[in-house]
Amino acid sequence: MPTIIRAVTRALAAALALAAVVPVARAQDAERAYFSGKTVRLVVGYGPGGGYDAYARMIAPHLSKVLGASVVVENQPGAGGLVALNRIYAAAPDGLTMMIANGTGSALSQLTEQPGVRFDLGQFGYLGTVSASPWIWLVGPNSPIKTPQDAIKLGKKINWAAGGPADGLSDGAAFTCAALNLDCHVVLGYAGSNQAALAVTQGEMDAIYVSDTSANNYVASGQQHVVAAMGRVRSRFFPDAPTIFEAVKLTADQQWLFEFRAKLEDLGRILLVPPNLPPNRLAYLQAAVKATLNEPALVAEGEKSQRYIDYLDAATTRKNAQDVVVDISPEQRKRVQDILAKAR
């Protein structure tokens, strides 16, 4: 009798498992049929020729094969990507429009309540993170600052070269100075990181805060020296350079500031879709993006051109976004706004 009961139990369990699988398979088949032969717009919030445009055009043909759809890159420049983000936020949630967005800049724009922001980063549908480079603290080749401790003990103002009020260079410098209680002046107006780096090399400025891909160019040519990587992860380009967490014994408050900044940077280049996409379609697109960004041919293509793919799944990407724009107290938000205001 027990043998019969066990057999019946196994059969029932198998039937239930099959019953659970069949609807999922049917849903996937329906979504595959939905995208077949259609055109999907991959929006870039900047003009042709930039880094986001290059990433989009590198990814598009691979994503086309996975989806069985034609993925077309569409440039919608304006207000540092905010115009495109506003449009995506209001677009039809049909899965036929997605965007490769500057997650760090988008979060900063929302946190600082810029007038042009008409989106809530916490409400988008997330497909995953394409890449997120560690950011690096650099100084000129003749600088007395070799380590963060040197800067802390320097006893004079440190001038940081930057472009705009939320361009990565300026806000990263502002966070570093606030966390380490440095006497700093963030100087705006440089037209991009190349000009800002040149000012540091020539001794006009003391320091710069840049992505490791940019830093690699400046250090390789002997123009700059690495002080530290500014997150939890060491740079692939500078494996011997310590992170700020390794280089300095941080208080809990300092750790929070650097952790928050690192989460901003981890947003990096993210793929998102309008809010309220049907769950089955969102899940299908998330799986398609995962398959695309893990494809060996695409990863190799990115390494060859130094447009690295550092894939993070949709759930992690959403959590990173919510950590910095949703799950933050009013007091923490005010503090972040005060720090960023010093970079204007």
PEDA-V400249 format. One record per run of one state. SS is the DSSP state (~ for helix, > for strand, _ for the rest). FROM is the first residue (numbers start at 0). TO is the last residue. If there is no record, write none. Layout:
# PEDA-V400249
SS_FROM_TO / SS_FROM_TO
This chain:
# PEDA-V400249
__0_0 / ~_1_34 / __35_37 / >_38_43 / __44_49 / ~_50_66 / __67_68 / >_69_74 / __75_77 / ~_78_89 / __90_95 / >_96_101 / ~_102_110 / __111_119 / ~_120_122 / __123_123 / >_124_130 / __131_133 / >_134_139 / __140_146 / ~_147_152 / __153_156 / >_157_160 / __161_167 / ~_168_179 / __180_182 / >_183_186 / __187_191 / ~_192_200 / __201_205 / >_206_210 / ~_211_219 / __220_222 / >_223_228 / __229_241 / >_242_242 / ~_243_246 / __247_250 / ~_251_266 / __267_267 / >_268_272 / __273_277 / ~_278_292 / __293_294 / ~_295_304 / __305_310 / >_311_311 / __312_312 / ~_313_324 / __325_328 / ~_329_340 / __341_343
